[in-house]
């Protein structure tokens, strides 16, 4: 028995009559947050170039795939073999120039053809709701652009930011303000897309930079939390100036 089959067997045992109460009680919805969390932990291990952590996190993510498939099998929906057969077929179908004698084709065009074949309607259909919001916004915008609904250059989305910012400032109640902030963020994503910037990756980098600088401030001054804002800002400037230039 190979290790993958053993993992499938372990999950079957955990969900069996003499298995684990917690594992037997789970359904798709209850473990979906863990699946998303494990995906982020894989990305975090990659960002830190930590191969030991990446090995472990990939195992955890593989467990999630097997877990979902086991729930589906219990319901008679599909099996792990169906999952594997489906992804093998998809990868071969999307690479006809490698696994067949077809021409090389654009990946998004192939995916669009699959959506048509599945009778999924609308240019925006099939963009997963569970994606991070920035990533989903960019994907929705790309889909709209494929059918011509897009600014011709970066000027339009940049002007849209000013328009949406003004609407945030004139919002009259919390609900309206939240809606306008959402529109502003959507506009920023659109501008980033026109500039060739991945907004999700850019924000992830900004988060990391903020964490690094904040930790450096705390290391400089053990009493950082007790300082007033002007003193904290002075530490921020000190830390920022001490960093090597990001670009040359």
N, C-alpha and C positions, 0 to 999 in steps of 0.2 A: 504494500500500500504506500503510495507517495504521500508527501506531507500535506498536499492540498486535500486529498481524500480523507486524510486523518483529521484535518481541521473540520471538514464537513461532518465527519462522524462524531467528533467532540461536541459540536453544536447540536447534533441530533440527540445525543445523550443528555445534554444539559436541558433540552426541551422535552425530553421523554418523561414517562410516568415516574421514574425514580430520580429525575434530575433536579435542577435548581428551581425553586419557587419563583425567584425573580425573573429568570430567563423564560420560564413558561408563561409568565404574566405579560410579557412585552408584546406590543404590536408595532406596525409600521410607524405610527405617529409618535409613540413613546420613545423609540430609539432614533428617530430622525435627528433630534438635536445632537446626539452622540456622533452620528455619522458626519454631520457638519463640523463638529468640534474636532474630530479626528482628521478631517481634511485640512483644517487650519493648522493642526499640530504637525502634519507632514510639511506644509509650507514653511512653518517656523523652523523646523529642523534643517530644511534646505537653505533658508535665509542665514542660519548660523553655521552652515557648512559642517554640521554635526552628523557624521555618518552613522555613529552608533544610535543616536536618537532617530535618525531617518529609518534605519532598519526596524527599530521597534515600532515607530509610528505607522510605517507601511503595513506591518503585521496587524496593528490595531485596526487600520482602515480595511484590510482584507477581511478581518473578522466581521466588520459591519456588513460587507457584501454577503458573506455567508449567512449572517443573522437574518437579513432581509429575505434572502432566498429561502431560508428554512421556514420563516413565517408564511411565505407565499406557498410553499410546498404543503404545509399543514392545511392551508385553505383550498388546495387543489388548483391554484392559479397557475403556477409554473415552478420549475425546479432550478437548481444551480446549473444543471446541464443546459437548460434552455437559455439561461443568462449567458453562459460561455459560448454556446452556439450562435446566439444573437450578435455578440460583439465580434466574433470571428467573421461572420457573414458581413457585418457592417464594414469592418476594416478592409476586407477584400473588395467589397462593392465600391468603396470610396477610393480605391487605388487600382482602377482598371488597367492602368499602364504598367503596373507591377505584377498583379495577379491574373491578368488576362491580356488580351490583345487590343484593348481600347485605348483611346487617347488620354493624355494627361488632362484633367479637368479641375476647375476651381473648386475648392472644398465647400465653400458656401453655396455654390451652384448645385453641387451634388446633394447637399443637405436640403436645399429648397425643393429639389426634385423628389426627395423622400417625403417631405411634408405634403407635397401635392399628391403623391401616391397614397399617403395615409388619409387623404381627404381632410387635412388640417387647413382651415381657411384663414386668409388674412396674412399680410406681410409680417405682422408682429406675433403671429401664433407660435406657440412652442417655446417662448423665452421663459425659462424657469422662474417661478415666483420666489423660490428659495435662494436665488443668487443674492450676494451683497448688493445693496441698493445702487452704489456707484457703478458697479460692473453691469448691473441690469440696465441702468439708464443708458450707458454707452452702447450696449447691445441693441436696445430698442431703437436708438438713434441710427445705428448702422443699418438695421433692417429697413427703417423708413427711408434712409438715403438710397438704398438699392432700388427703390421704386420712384426716385426723383424728388422725394420730400426732404429737401436739405438746402442749407445756405450754399451759395456758390463759392464762398471763401470764408475766412475767419472773421471778417469785419462784422457780418450780421450777428453771429453769436456773441461777439464782444459787446456790441451795442445792446443786445438783449439782456446782458448782465446788468447794465446801468438801469434799464427799464425795470427789471425785476427787483433790484435793490431799492429803487424808489418806491415800489409797491410794498415792500417789507416795511419801509419807514412810515408809510401812511396807513398801514393796517390798523384797524380800529378795535380788534379784540384778539384774544389768544388763539382762537381757532383760525381766524383769518390770517394772523401773523404766521402761524405754523404752515399754512398752505402756501403763503408767499415765499417763505424760506425754502420750502420744497422746490418751488418753481425756480428760485435763485440757484439752488444746488444743481438742478437739472440743466440750467443754462451754462453753469460753469463746466459741467461735464461735456456739454456740446462744444464749448470753446476749446477745451482740452483736446477733444477728438480732432477738431480742425487743425490744431497745432501739432498733431501727431503724438500726443502725450496720453499714456494710459492712466486715467484718473485714479483707478484703484491702486496701481503700483505707486503713483506719485504720492497719494495720501499715506500709503503704508510707509514710504520713505520719510515723509514728514513726521509721522508718528514716532518712528525710530529716532529721528533727529531730536525731537522734543524730549523723549525719554532719556537719551544720552546726555543732553544738556542739563536736564533737571537733576539727574543723578550727580553730575559734576558739580552743580551748585550745592547740593546737600553734602558732598564730600569736602568742599571748600569751607563750609561753615556748619558746624554741628548744630548751631542754633538757628538754622535757616527758617524753620517754621515760625519762630518768634520774631523775625525781622518784619519791619513794615514794608509796604509795597515798593517804596523807592529804594530801600536797601536790597530787596530781592531783585529788583530790576537791574541794579548796579552789578550784582553777581552774575545775572544773566548776560549782561554786556561783556563782563570779564571772561566768562566761559566761551562766549561766541567768538571773541577776538583771539582766544587762545587756540582755536581750531585751525587746522591748515585750510587754505582756500579750497572750496569744493570744485571749482572750475578754473582753468587757466586760459 
